[in-house]
């Protein structure tokens, strides 16, 4: 929100509105992709959240160990990509 408000406050020309619209559209696509809650994508979503520290393994308690293993693997791959 802060970043969008800052960008909106910097608008001085009509073309700047379209730049803000492009930014918001891209952010929406990023968020939609990140939080894809179709059942086929949940292990990837939870793996990403584990990697980001937004979710802990304790919070996954109750899920099947196989699914948790996949989520850990996803988090590990993401951490290796950054390194």
DORODREN-685242 format. One record per atom (N, C-alpha, C): residue in one letter; z negated, y negated, x negated. Coordinates in Angstrom, 1 decimal. Last residue first. Layout:
[A; [Z; Y; X]]
...
***
This chain:
[X; [3.3; 18.6; -20.9]]
[X; [2.9; 18.7; -22.3]]
[X; [4.1; 18.7; -23.2]]
[X; [4.6; 18.8; -18.4]]
[X; [4.1; 17.5; -18.9]]
[X; [3.8; 17.5; -20.3]]
[X; [5.1; 21.5; -18.2]]
[X; [6.2; 20.6; -18.2]]
[X; [5.8; 19.2; -18.7]]
[X; [2.5; 22.5; -18.1]]
[X; [3.3; 22.8; -19.3]]
[X; [4.6; 21.9; -19.4]]
[X; [1.7; 21.8; -15.6]]
[X; [1.0; 21.2; -16.7]]
[X; [1.8; 21.5; -18.0]]
[X; [3.5; 23.3; -14.0]]
[X; [3.6; 21.8; -14.0]]
[X; [2.8; 21.2; -15.2]]
[X; [2.6; 25.9; -14.7]]
[X; [4.0; 25.4; -15.0]]
[X; [4.1; 23.9; -15.0]]
[X; [0.1; 25.8; -13.5]]
[X; [0.2; 26.0; -15.0]]
[X; [1.6; 25.5; -15.4]]
[X; [0.6; 25.5; -10.8]]
[X; [-0.1; 24.4; -11.5]]
[X; [0.0; 24.5; -13.0]]
[X; [1.9; 28.0; -10.4]]
[X; [2.6; 26.7; -10.2]]
[X; [1.9; 25.6; -10.9]]
[X; [-0.3; 29.7; -11.0]]
[X; [1.0; 29.7; -11.8]]
[X; [1.8; 28.5; -11.7]]
[X; [-2.0; 29.0; -8.9]]
[X; [-2.4; 28.8; -10.3]]
[X; [-1.2; 28.8; -11.2]]
[X; [-0.4; 30.0; -6.8]]
[X; [-0.7; 28.6; -6.8]]
[X; [-1.2; 28.2; -8.3]]
[X; [-0.4; 32.7; -7.3]]
[X; [0.9; 32.0; -7.3]]
[X; [0.6; 30.5; -7.5]]
[X; [-3.1; 33.2; -7.0]]
[X; [-2.5; 33.5; -8.3]]
[X; [-1.1; 32.7; -8.4]]
[X; [-3.4; 32.7; -4.3]]
[X; [-4.1; 31.9; -5.2]]
[X; [-3.5; 32.0; -6.6]]
[X; [-1.9; 34.9; -3.3]]
[X; [-1.4; 33.5; -3.0]]
[X; [-2.1; 32.5; -4.0]]
[X; [-3.5; 37.0; -4.1]]
[X; [-2.1; 36.9; -4.6]]
[X; [-1.5; 35.5; -4.4]]
[X; [-5.9; 36.6; -2.8]]
[X; [-5.9; 36.4; -4.2]]
[X; [-4.4; 36.3; -4.7]]
[X; [-5.8; 34.8; 0.3]]
[X; [-5.5; 36.1; -0.5]]
[X; [-5.4; 35.8; -1.9]]
[X; [-8.4; 32.5; 1.0]]
[X; [-7.0; 32.8; 0.9]]
[X; [-6.9; 34.1; 0.1]]
[X; [-11.0; 32.1; 0.6]]
[X; [-10.6; 32.6; 1.8]]
[X; [-9.2; 33.0; 1.9]]
[X; [-10.9; 29.1; -1.3]]
[X; [-11.7; 30.3; -0.9]]
[X; [-11.3; 30.8; 0.5]]
[X; [-9.8; 26.8; -2.1]]
[X; [-8.9; 27.8; -1.7]]
[X; [-9.6; 29.1; -1.2]]
[X; [-11.9; 25.3; -3.1]]
[X; [-11.4; 24.9; -1.7]]
[X; [-10.3; 25.9; -1.2]]
[X; [-12.1; 26.3; -5.6]]
[X; [-13.1; 26.6; -4.6]]
[X; [-12.7; 26.3; -3.2]]
[X; [-10.0; 25.1; -6.9]]
[X; [-9.8; 26.5; -6.5]]
[X; [-10.9; 26.9; -5.5]]
[X; [-9.3; 21.9; -5.4]]
[X; [-10.0; 22.8; -6.4]]
[X; [-9.8; 24.2; -5.9]]
[X; [-7.1; 19.2; -5.4]]
[X; [-7.6; 20.3; -4.7]]
[X; [-8.2; 21.2; -5.8]]
[X; [-6.3; 17.2; -7.0]]
[X; [-6.6; 16.8; -5.6]]
[X; [-7.1; 18.0; -4.8]]
[X; [-5.3; 17.8; -9.5]]
[X; [-6.8; 17.7; -9.3]]
[X; [-7.2; 17.2; -7.9]]
[X; [-2.7; 18.4; -9.9]]
[X; [-3.1; 17.0; -9.8]]
[X; [-4.6; 16.8; -9.7]]
[X; [-2.8; 21.2; -9.6]]
[X; [-2.4; 20.6; -10.9]]
[X; [-2.9; 19.1; -11.0]]
[X; [-3.4; 21.4; -6.9]]
[X; [-4.3; 22.0; -7.9]]
[X; [-4.0; 21.3; -9.3]]
[X; [-1.0; 20.3; -5.8]]
[X; [-2.3; 19.7; -5.6]]
[X; [-3.4; 20.2; -6.6]]
[X; [0.8; 22.3; -6.7]]
[X; [0.9; 20.9; -7.1]]
[X; [-0.4; 20.2; -7.0]]
[X; [-0.2; 24.5; -5.2]]
[X; [-0.1; 24.5; -6.7]]
[X; [0.0; 23.1; -7.3]]
[X; [0.3; 23.6; -2.6]]
[X; [-1.1; 23.7; -3.1]]
[X; [-1.2; 23.8; -4.6]]
[X; [3.1; 23.6; -2.7]]
[X; [2.4; 22.4; -2.4]]
[X; [0.9; 22.5; -2.9]]
[X; [3.6; 26.3; -3.2]]
[X; [4.1; 25.3; -4.2]]
[X; [3.3; 24.0; -3.9]]
[X; [2.5; 27.5; -1.0]]
[X; [2.0; 27.9; -2.3]]
[X; [2.4; 26.8; -3.3]]
[X; [4.1; 26.3; 1.1]]
[X; [2.7; 26.0; 1.0]]
[X; [2.1; 26.4; -0.4]]
[X; [6.7; 26.9; 1.8]]
[X; [6.5; 26.0; 0.7]]
[X; [5.0; 25.7; 0.3]]
[X; [6.8; 28.5; 4.0]]
[X; [7.4; 29.0; 2.8]]
[X; [7.2; 28.1; 1.6]]
[X; [5.6; 26.9; 6.0]]
[X; [4.9; 28.0; 5.4]]
[X; [5.5; 28.6; 4.1]]
[X; [6.0; 23.4; 5.4]]
[X; [6.6; 24.7; 5.9]]
[X; [5.9; 25.8; 5.2]]
[X; [5.0; 21.1; 4.4]]
[X; [4.1; 22.0; 4.9]]
[X; [4.7; 23.2; 5.7]]
[X; [5.5; 19.2; 1.7]]
[X; [6.3; 20.0; 2.6]]
[X; [5.4; 21.2; 3.1]]
[X; [4.6; 17.0; 0.1]]
[X; [3.8; 17.6; 1.1]]
[X; [4.6; 18.3; 2.2]]
[X; [6.8; 16.3; -1.6]]
[X; [5.6; 16.7; -2.2]]
[X; [4.7; 17.5; -1.1]]
[X; [8.8; 15.5; 0.2]]
[X; [9.0; 16.6; -0.6]]
[X; [7.7; 17.2; -1.2]]
[X; [7.6; 13.3; 1.4]]
[X; [8.0; 14.4; 2.2]]
[X; [8.2; 15.6; 1.4]]
[X; [7.3; 11.7; -0.9]]
[X; [6.1; 12.2; -0.2]]
[X; [6.5; 13.4; 0.7]]
[X; [9.9; 11.2; -1.6]]
[X; [9.1; 11.8; -2.6]]
[X; [7.8; 12.4; -1.9]]
[X; [10.8; 9.9; 0.8]]
[X; [11.4; 11.2; 0.4]]
[X; [10.5; 11.9; -0.6]]
[X; [9.2; 7.6; 0.6]]
[X; [9.1; 8.5; 1.8]]
[X; [9.6; 9.9; 1.4]]
[X; [10.2; 6.4; -1.7]]
[X; [8.8; 6.9; -1.7]]
[X; [8.6; 7.9; -0.5]]
[X; [12.8; 5.8; -0.8]]
[X; [12.6; 6.8; -1.9]]
[X; [11.2; 7.3; -2.0]]
[X; [12.2; 4.0; 1.1]]
[X; [12.9; 5.2; 1.5]]
[X; [12.7; 6.2; 0.4]]
[X; [11.0; 1.9; -0.4]]
[X; [10.3; 2.6; 0.6]]
[X; [10.9; 4.0; 1.0]]
[X; [13.3; 1.2; -2.0]]
[X; [12.0; 1.6; -2.6]]
[X; [11.2; 2.5; -1.6]]
[X; [15.0; 0.3; 0.0]]
[X; [15.4; 1.4; -0.9]]
[X; [14.2; 2.0; -1.5]]
[X; [13.5; -1.9; 1.0]]
[X; [13.8; -0.8; 1.9]]
[X; [14.2; 0.4; 1.1]]
[X; [13.5; -3.6; -1.3]]
[X; [12.2; -3.0; -0.8]]
[X; [12.5; -1.8; 0.1]]
[X; [16.2; -4.2; -1.3]]
[X; [15.6; -3.5; -2.5]]
[X; [14.3; -2.8; -2.0]]
[X; [16.4; -5.5; 1.1]]
[X; [17.1; -4.3; 0.9]]
[X; [16.6; -3.5; -0.3]]
[X; [15.0; -7.8; 0.4]]
[X; [14.5; -7.0; 1.5]]
[X; [15.1; -5.6; 1.4]]
[X; [16.6; -9.0; -1.5]]
[X; [15.3; -8.4; -1.9]]
[X; [14.7; -7.5; -0.8]]
[X; [18.6; -10.2; -0.1]]
[X; [18.9; -9.0; -0.8]]
[X; [17.6; -8.3; -1.3]]
[X; [17.4; -12.6; 0.8]]
[X; [17.6; -11.5; 1.7]]
[X; [17.9; -10.2; 1.0]]
[X; [14.8; -13.6; -1.6]]
[X; [16.2; -13.6; -1.1]]
[X; [16.4; -12.5; -0.1]]
[X; [12.3; -13.2; -2.3]]
[X; [12.7; -14.6; -2.2]]
[X; [14.1; -14.7; -1.6]]
[X; [9.5; -11.1; -2.5]]
[X; [10.8; -11.3; -1.8]]
[X; [11.1; -12.8; -1.7]]
[X; [7.0; -10.7; -3.3]]
[X; [7.9; -11.2; -4.3]]
[X; [9.3; -11.4; -3.7]]
[X; [5.6; -9.5; -1.3]]
[X; [5.3; -10.9; -1.6]]
[X; [6.2; -11.5; -2.6]]
[X; [6.6; -6.9; -1.5]]
[X; [7.0; -7.8; -0.3]]
[X; [6.7; -9.2; -0.6]]
[X; [5.4; -6.0; -3.8]]
[X; [6.8; -6.1; -3.8]]
[X; [7.3; -7.0; -2.6]]
[X; [2.7; -6.1; -2.9]]
[X; [3.1; -6.9; -4.0]]
[X; [4.6; -7.1; -4.0]]
[X; [2.8; -4.2; -0.8]]
[X; [2.5; -5.6; -0.5]]
[X; [2.9; -6.5; -1.7]]
[X; [3.4; -1.9; -2.4]]
[X; [4.4; -2.4; -1.3]]
[X; [4.1; -3.9; -1.0]]
[X; [1.1; -1.7; -3.9]]
[X; [2.4; -1.9; -4.5]]
[X; [3.4; -2.4; -3.6]]
[X; [-0.8; -1.2; -1.9]]
[X; [-0.9; -2.4; -2.8]]
[X; [0.4; -2.7; -3.4]]
[X; [0.0; 1.2; -0.8]]
[X; [0.0; 0.0; 0.0]]
[X; [0.0; -1.3; -0.9]]
***
